[in-house]
Amino acid sequence: MSESNSNFDIVIVGGGLVGMSLVVGLAKSPCKVLLLEQNPTAPLHDNILDLRTTGLTRSSEKMFVQLGIWKKIATAATAIERLDISEQGNFGGARIDANQHNISPIGYMVPNHHLMKVLSSEVAQLANLSVFSPASCEAIERQENGYKVTFKLDGELKQVRTNLLVGADGANSKVRELLGITATHKKYQQSAIITNIQIQKPHNNIAYERFTQHGPLAVLPIQQDYCALIWTQPEKEVEHYLQMDDQCFMQTLQKAFGYRLGKFSAVGRRAAYPLSMTASDDLTREHAVLIGNAAQTVHPVAAQGFNLGLRDVHTLVHMLIEKQFKPELFNQMLVEYQQQRQPDRQHVMRLTDGLTRVFSPQVWPAKLLRGFGVRLIGSLSAAQRSVLRRNMGTRYLLDLENDTYG
Ligand SMILES: Cc1cc2nc3c(=O)[nH]c(=O)nc-3n(C[C@H](O)[C@H](O)[C@H](O)COP(=O)(O)OP(=O)(O)OC[C@H]3O[C@@H](n4cnc5c(N)ncnc54)[C@H](O)[C@@H]3O)c2cc1C
């Protein structure tokens, strides 16, 4: 085993969107930071039909403004100005217009590869950062004031020392396991089918949420002439939808969605994501913290996973600044961190968990509630909708923590 012979103030395991955002957040810190990412940099593909997109809330926009990178992100962001909620087989539905509620825009859709490109170009300029990739974290050893971290790089085991270990390594976090932190898992027996479609009529920055007999369907504006699709299906149906040829899939989709956007003319590769929730039972140990999906992985129904992870980053960076990056204050800081992050993450987890039940096509009482919910939203006053906006983090990218992070 070779000693990489270095001491780092902070070692971040995982260079996904959350880990990379943390690195950018630490750009101006006096800390020596190391990022370990097990995957080689993925090649960026630019076929619009195959792009994955992430819905960003306005509070995430503000955080990226603070990080100084929003302008670059905004070059590929599509604003959402209106939400249309409807149910197959029921006339009417509900509409939330951003302009009428002074929340314009409601949120943004941004291609993941663009987010990653902006974050990577920032990270490449940082003098206080070292990156090892592909390098996988294999083991940790508790030491005074920190950890010795063992990782594999080019088939060789190497070690570094750190005062703060950050697990940003996703739902199946190795860091969580190595820290001995247990997690609660829940499987929803549903998968989200994700793809993009080409549309005939302009989307006019409208996001559609439609409850169909085949499961809830979100059609979200991405670029001119294109929308992203998230169609939640019971697990046993998923293969069928993945195997359909493109024409058959578009016809089935068209039947469920209707012709609001004209005729669908092309569809991208389809991928299915089994839906589950994983919640770490603790967020911290001495000199160690879990953030992003490593801390909590939520059902994408509410488009909150990354937004929530970004709030983890925001809180951690602010606390580190408050403690002037002094390692002797880290443990006290981590206790405060856990206390501060709990209400937000628990709120989002409860909410997404509840929404999956309401969105489940098989649940009869949920169907009633859903129909009621769709009509209820349509009949709300502006003030009531504003309350709803603050309290419901549905896929409509509503800000759960707008006030806190505003
Ligand atoms: C279908 C779908 C749609 C979604 N839509 C939205 C949305 O609209 N809005 C939103 O906010 N969220 C959305 N999400 C959630 C969002 O994608 C995630 O919450 C977010 O990407 C998590 O980022 P992360 O960096 O925490 O984890 P990950 O993206 O999982 O990154 C973890 C990284 O750690 C690396 N890693 C793992 N183990 C090791 C190791 N041992 N050593 C080194 N590196 C390691 C991995 O290679 C990976 O790069 C969606 C999710 C899905 C599935």
The ligand as a Gaussian input file, in Angstrom:
#p B3LYP/6-31G(d) Opt

LIG

0 1
 C      -35.444000       9.457000     -12.712000
 C      -34.921000      10.501000     -11.760000
 C      -35.285000      11.824000     -11.921000
 C      -34.812000      12.790000     -11.027000
 N      -35.201000      14.086000     -11.178000
 C      -34.789000      14.996000     -10.276000
 C      -35.174000      16.358000     -10.401000
 O      -35.878000      16.728000     -11.345000
 N      -34.752000      17.242000      -9.457000
 C      -33.955000      16.849000      -8.399000
 O      -33.618000      17.698000      -7.558000
 N      -33.567000      15.577000      -8.280000
 C      -33.951000      14.652000      -9.185000
 N      -33.530000      13.367000      -9.063000
 C      -32.596000      13.022000      -7.963000
 C      -31.165000      13.406000      -8.295000
 O      -30.811000      12.871000      -9.561000
 C      -30.214000      12.876000      -7.223000
 O      -30.716000      13.228000      -5.962000
 C      -28.831000      13.454000      -7.362000
 O      -28.317000      13.252000      -8.645000
 C      -27.922000      12.796000      -6.323000
 O      -26.609000      13.258000      -6.483000
 P      -25.446000      12.691000      -5.568000
 O      -24.213000      13.381000      -6.055000
 O      -25.808000      12.799000      -4.138000
 O      -25.385000      11.125000      -5.845000
 P      -24.946000      10.336000      -7.162000
 O      -25.396000      11.039000      -8.374000
 O      -25.373000       8.924000      -6.963000
 O      -23.355000      10.417000      -7.153000
 C      -22.562000       9.623000      -6.312000
 C      -21.168000       9.545000      -6.892000
 O      -20.325000       8.819000      -5.993000
 C      -19.514000       7.932000      -6.736000
 N      -19.130000       6.837000      -5.831000
 C      -19.919000       5.868000      -5.303000
 N      -19.220000       5.051000      -4.498000
 C      -17.945000       5.502000      -4.516000
 C      -16.734000       5.073000      -3.898000
 N      -16.705000       3.998000      -3.087000
 N      -15.584000       5.760000      -4.134000
 C      -15.608000       6.849000      -4.961000
 N      -16.729000       7.310000      -5.586000
 C      -17.871000       6.635000      -5.367000
 C      -20.397000       7.484000      -7.896000
 O      -19.628000       7.013000      -8.984000
 C      -21.141000       8.781000      -8.219000
 O      -20.475000       9.565000      -9.186000
 C      -33.970000      12.398000      -9.954000
 C      -33.596000      11.061000      -9.819000
 C      -34.057000      10.119000     -10.699000
 C      -33.663000       8.674000     -10.514000

